[in-house]
Amino acid sequence: MAELLLLAAPTSIRVHSDGSSMAITFGSVGELRAWLDAAGLNAPDLLISERERVNSDGRPVRSLNAYPTWHGWEIYADATDYLDVSPLDTATADALAAVAVG
């Protein structure tokens, strides 16, 4: 678990009752991909599913699911990105950057 937390910042980790598998949710598709790369799991034979769909709230999303085996654990990893999020305008981005620096 420590290695997982050092390599990534998952939003949830659930250990299944079988004691050999866990579900890990990431905050974004990019974070899940970064963890797979950092953990050395992003291999051509990795079972992975990526698709665009409409979420239960009616918004378009891209979801990624990956099913690696990692340190003896069967992993069910998932992440979802909303596709209808507009980027910050320049003035807002500049104001947030000024707050972060200050």
FILUMVEX-300713 format. One record per atom (N, C-alpha, C): chain; x, y, z; residue number from 1. Coordinates in Angstrom, 2 decimals. Last residue first. Example, Ala and Ser with C-alpha at 12.3 -4.5 7.8 and 13.67 -1.06 7.14 Angstrom:
<nodes>
> A|12.85|-2.25|7.08|2
> A|13.67|-1.06|7.14|2
> A|12.90|0.03|7.87|2
> A|13.19|-5.69|7.80|1
> A|12.30|-4.50|7.80|1
> A|13.20|-3.30|7.80|1
</nodes>
This chain:
<nodes>
> A|1.37|33.37|-3.84|102
> A|1.32|34.25|-2.66|102
> A|1.09|33.58|-1.42|102
> A|1.05|31.33|-5.64|101
> A|2.40|31.84|-5.40|101
> A|2.43|32.64|-4.10|101
> A|-1.71|30.99|-5.64|100
> A|-0.85|29.85|-5.32|100
> A|0.57|30.31|-4.98|100
> A|-2.59|33.50|-6.50|99
> A|-2.93|33.03|-5.15|99
> A|-2.00|31.91|-4.72|99
> A|-1.60|33.48|-9.11|98
> A|-1.14|34.50|-8.18|98
> A|-1.43|34.10|-6.75|98
> A|-3.08|31.36|-10.19|97
> A|-1.62|31.24|-10.12|97
> A|-1.06|32.26|-9.14|97
> A|-5.64|32.49|-10.11|96
> A|-5.33|31.32|-9.29|96
> A|-3.84|31.12|-9.14|96
> A|-5.27|34.57|-11.98|95
> A|-5.63|34.89|-10.59|95
> A|-5.33|33.72|-9.67|95
> A|-4.75|33.08|-14.31|94
> A|-3.74|34.00|-13.79|94
> A|-4.00|34.33|-12.33|94
> A|-7.22|31.74|-14.60|93
> A|-5.98|30.98|-14.43|93
> A|-4.88|31.84|-13.84|93
> A|-8.90|33.95|-15.00|92
> A|-9.09|33.09|-13.83|92
> A|-7.82|32.29|-13.56|92
> A|-7.85|34.97|-17.43|91
> A|-7.90|35.81|-16.23|91
> A|-8.04|34.97|-14.97|91
> A|-8.23|32.78|-19.24|90
> A|-6.88|33.27|-18.91|90
> A|-6.88|34.08|-17.63|90
> A|-10.67|30.35|-18.14|89
> A|-10.26|31.48|-18.97|89
> A|-8.93|32.01|-18.43|89
> A|-10.38|26.82|-17.94|88
> A|-10.41|28.13|-17.28|88
> A|-10.00|29.22|-18.26|88
> A|-12.31|24.72|-20.19|87
> A|-11.07|25.16|-19.55|87
> A|-11.24|26.53|-18.89|87
> A|-15.32|22.94|-19.41|86
> A|-14.63|23.96|-20.19|86
> A|-13.36|24.40|-19.45|86
> A|-16.26|19.67|-19.60|85
> A|-15.69|20.67|-18.70|85
> A|-14.93|21.69|-19.54|85
> A|-17.27|17.44|-20.85|84
> A|-17.93|18.73|-21.10|84
> A|-17.45|19.83|-20.17|84
> A|-16.16|15.07|-20.10|83
> A|-15.72|15.64|-21.37|83
> A|-16.31|17.01|-21.64|83
> A|-14.84|13.83|-17.08|82
> A|-15.96|14.48|-17.76|82
> A|-15.44|15.17|-19.01|82
> A|-13.20|10.76|-16.64|81
> A|-13.05|12.20|-16.92|81
> A|-14.33|12.70|-17.57|81
> A|-12.51|8.18|-14.36|80
> A|-13.48|8.80|-15.27|80
> A|-13.15|10.28|-15.40|80
> A|-11.03|5.00|-13.61|79
> A|-11.00|6.47|-13.58|79
> A|-11.98|6.99|-14.61|79
> A|-9.95|2.01|-11.90|78
> A|-10.84|2.76|-12.77|78
> A|-10.66|4.26|-12.57|78
> A|-8.75|-1.30|-11.43|77
> A|-8.50|0.15|-11.37|77
> A|-9.44|0.86|-12.34|77
> A|-8.45|-3.98|-9.78|76
> A|-9.53|-3.44|-10.61|76
> A|-9.42|-1.93|-10.49|76
> A|-5.91|-6.36|-9.39|75
> A|-6.32|-4.96|-9.27|75
> A|-7.44|-4.66|-10.26|75
> A|-4.83|-8.90|-7.42|74
> A|-5.60|-8.64|-8.63|74
> A|-6.20|-7.25|-8.45|74
> A|-1.58|-8.99|-5.99|73
> A|-2.97|-8.54|-5.90|73
> A|-3.59|-8.45|-7.29|73
> A|1.11|-9.48|-6.37|72
> A|0.25|-10.59|-5.98|72
> A|-1.22|-10.23|-5.85|72
> A|2.03|-6.99|-7.29|71
> A|2.50|-7.52|-6.00|71
> A|1.59|-8.62|-5.47|71
> A|-0.61|-6.93|-9.45|70
> A|0.45|-6.08|-8.89|70
> A|0.80|-6.57|-7.50|70
> A|-2.20|-7.36|-12.45|69
> A|-1.83|-8.04|-11.22|69
> A|-0.58|-7.31|-10.72|69
> A|-4.62|-5.03|-13.90|68
> A|-3.30|-5.66|-13.75|68
> A|-3.23|-6.54|-12.49|68
> A|-6.91|-3.85|-15.44|67
> A|-6.97|-5.03|-14.59|67
> A|-5.61|-5.71|-14.47|67
> A|-8.58|-0.75|-15.87|66
> A|-7.38|-1.57|-16.07|66
> A|-7.39|-2.69|-15.03|66
> A|-10.63|1.56|-17.50|65
> A|-10.55|0.48|-16.53|65
> A|-9.32|-0.34|-16.88|65
> A|-11.74|4.78|-18.07|64
> A|-10.64|3.84|-18.28|64
> A|-10.69|2.83|-17.15|64
> A|-14.06|6.90|-19.76|63
> A|-13.69|6.05|-18.62|63
> A|-12.59|5.10|-19.03|63
> A|-15.26|10.02|-20.40|62
> A|-14.31|9.01|-20.89|62
> A|-13.94|8.20|-19.66|62
> A|-18.64|11.30|-20.65|61
> A|-17.42|10.98|-19.92|61
> A|-16.55|10.04|-20.74|61
> A|-21.35|13.59|-20.73|60
> A|-20.42|12.73|-21.46|60
> A|-19.12|12.54|-20.67|60
> A|-24.04|13.36|-18.33|59
> A|-22.89|14.07|-18.89|59
> A|-21.97|13.11|-19.64|59
> A|-26.06|12.05|-16.97|58
> A|-26.35|12.59|-18.29|58
> A|-25.21|13.32|-18.96|58
> A|-25.41|10.73|-14.70|57
> A|-25.92|12.09|-14.53|57
> A|-26.18|12.78|-15.86|57
> A|-24.31|8.37|-15.59|56
> A|-25.65|8.31|-15.00|56
> A|-26.25|9.69|-14.77|56
> A|-22.63|9.33|-18.68|55
> A|-22.67|8.90|-17.29|55
> A|-24.11|8.91|-16.77|55
> A|-22.16|8.16|-21.87|54
> A|-22.91|9.14|-21.09|54
> A|-23.06|8.57|-19.69|54
> A|-18.80|7.50|-23.06|53
> A|-20.20|7.15|-22.84|53
> A|-20.88|8.32|-22.15|53
> A|-15.87|6.10|-24.35|52
> A|-16.64|7.32|-24.10|52
> A|-18.09|6.91|-24.02|52
> A|-13.39|3.89|-22.95|51
> A|-14.53|4.21|-23.79|51
> A|-15.13|5.55|-23.41|51
> A|-11.07|1.34|-22.49|50
> A|-11.29|2.78|-22.50|50
> A|-12.46|3.06|-23.42|50
> A|-9.66|-1.24|-20.72|49
> A|-10.85|-0.84|-21.46|49
> A|-10.99|0.67|-21.35|49
> A|-7.19|-3.80|-20.59|48
> A|-7.57|-2.41|-20.36|48
> A|-8.80|-2.10|-21.22|48
> A|-4.83|-6.02|-19.67|47
> A|-6.25|-5.94|-19.99|47
> A|-6.74|-4.56|-19.60|47
> A|-1.62|-5.92|-21.02|46
> A|-2.48|-5.46|-19.94|46
> A|-3.92|-5.39|-20.42|46
> A|0.18|-6.49|-22.99|45
> A|-0.77|-7.54|-22.63|45
> A|-1.71|-7.15|-21.49|45
> A|1.85|-4.22|-23.19|44
> A|0.91|-4.53|-24.27|44
> A|-0.14|-5.58|-23.91|44
> A|1.85|-2.57|-19.93|43
> A|2.43|-3.46|-20.93|43
> A|1.40|-3.78|-22.00|43
> A|2.04|-0.87|-17.49|42
> A|1.45|-0.49|-18.77|42
> A|2.12|-1.27|-19.91|42
> A|3.31|-1.27|-15.11|41
> A|2.22|-2.17|-15.46|41
> A|1.63|-1.93|-16.84|41
> A|5.14|0.26|-13.70|40
> A|5.63|-0.68|-14.69|40
> A|4.57|-1.67|-15.17|40
> A|4.28|2.24|-12.09|39
> A|4.35|0.91|-11.47|39
> A|4.87|-0.15|-12.44|39
> A|4.21|4.35|-13.90|38
> A|5.16|4.40|-12.79|38
> A|5.35|3.03|-12.13|38
> A|2.08|3.51|-15.63|37
> A|3.44|3.72|-16.13|37
> A|4.47|3.63|-15.00|37
> A|-0.07|3.44|-13.83|36
> A|0.28|2.24|-14.58|36
> A|1.71|2.34|-15.12|36
> A|-0.04|6.14|-13.04|35
> A|0.26|5.09|-12.06|35
> A|0.66|3.80|-12.79|35
> A|-0.75|7.40|-15.46|34
> A|0.54|7.71|-14.83|34
> A|0.93|6.64|-13.82|34
> A|-3.34|6.37|-15.83|33
> A|-2.28|6.05|-16.80|33
> A|-0.90|6.31|-16.19|33
> A|-4.58|7.59|-13.60|32
> A|-4.52|6.13|-13.70|32
> A|-3.42|5.72|-14.68|32
> A|-4.28|10.30|-14.30|31
> A|-3.67|9.78|-13.07|31
> A|-3.56|8.26|-13.10|31
> A|-5.81|10.41|-16.68|30
> A|-4.38|10.70|-16.71|30
> A|-3.66|10.18|-15.48|30
> A|-8.37|9.94|-15.72|29
> A|-7.77|8.95|-16.61|29
> A|-6.25|9.15|-16.66|29
> A|-8.58|10.84|-12.23|28
> A|-8.66|11.13|-13.66|28
> A|-8.01|9.99|-14.44|28
> A|-8.57|9.81|-9.67|27
> A|-9.30|11.04|-9.92|27
> A|-9.44|11.40|-11.38|27
> A|-9.08|6.26|-9.35|26
> A|-8.22|7.43|-9.53|26
> A|-9.07|8.62|-9.93|26
> A|-9.68|3.48|-7.29|25
> A|-10.25|4.53|-8.14|25
> A|-9.30|5.72|-8.16|25
> A|-9.28|0.08|-7.03|24
> A|-8.62|1.36|-6.82|24
> A|-9.22|2.36|-7.81|24
> A|-10.00|-2.89|-5.41|23
> A|-10.47|-1.91|-6.38|23
> A|-9.84|-0.57|-6.03|23
> A|-8.25|-5.98|-5.03|22
> A|-8.68|-4.68|-4.54|22
> A|-9.11|-3.81|-5.71|22
> A|-7.73|-9.36|-3.90|21
> A|-8.03|-8.37|-4.93|21
> A|-8.48|-7.07|-4.28|21
> A|-7.43|-11.13|-1.88|20
> A|-6.40|-11.15|-2.92|20
> A|-6.67|-10.15|-4.04|20
> A|-9.51|-11.22|-0.07|19
> A|-8.17|-11.00|0.44|19
> A|-7.07|-11.01|-0.60|19
> A|-12.18|-11.38|-0.60|18
> A|-11.38|-12.56|-0.93|18
> A|-9.93|-12.43|-0.47|18
> A|-13.31|-8.90|-0.10|17
> A|-13.36|-9.90|0.97|17
> A|-12.55|-11.15|0.67|17
> A|-11.16|-6.31|-1.38|16
> A|-12.29|-7.21|-1.47|16
> A|-12.19|-8.31|-0.42|16
> A|-10.36|-3.10|-0.42|15
> A|-9.87|-4.48|-0.44|15
> A|-11.09|-5.39|-0.43|15
> A|-10.36|-0.12|-2.08|14
> A|-11.24|-1.07|-1.40|14
> A|-10.66|-2.47|-1.54|14
> A|-9.50|3.17|-2.18|13
> A|-8.94|1.82|-2.26|13
> A|-9.87|0.93|-1.46|13
> A|-9.83|6.32|-3.88|12
> A|-10.33|5.29|-2.97|12
> A|-9.62|3.97|-3.24|12
> A|-8.23|8.03|-5.25|11
> A|-9.31|8.63|-4.47|11
> A|-9.96|7.61|-3.56|11
> A|-4.62|7.77|-5.29|10
> A|-5.95|7.28|-5.61|10
> A|-7.00|7.94|-4.73|10
> A|-2.00|8.99|-6.19|9
> A|-2.92|9.54|-5.18|9
> A|-4.33|9.06|-5.51|9
> A|1.14|7.20|-6.51|8
> A|-0.11|7.79|-7.00|8
> A|-0.92|8.33|-5.84|8
> A|3.45|6.27|-5.31|7
> A|3.43|6.40|-6.77|7
> A|2.22|7.17|-7.28|7
> A|2.81|6.18|-2.62|6
> A|3.95|6.97|-3.04|6
> A|3.96|7.22|-4.54|6
> A|0.63|4.46|-2.61|5
> A|0.42|5.84|-2.19|5
> A|1.59|6.74|-2.55|5
> A|1.92|2.10|-3.47|4
> A|0.80|2.66|-4.23|4
> A|0.61|4.13|-3.89|4
> A|3.73|1.73|-1.38|3
> A|4.24|2.00|-2.72|3
> A|3.14|2.61|-3.59|3
> A|1.95|1.21|0.72|2
> A|2.80|2.40|0.78|2
> A|3.33|2.74|-0.61|2
> A|0.82|-1.19|0.00|1
> A|0.00|0.00|0.00|1
> A|0.86|1.26|0.00|1
</nodes>
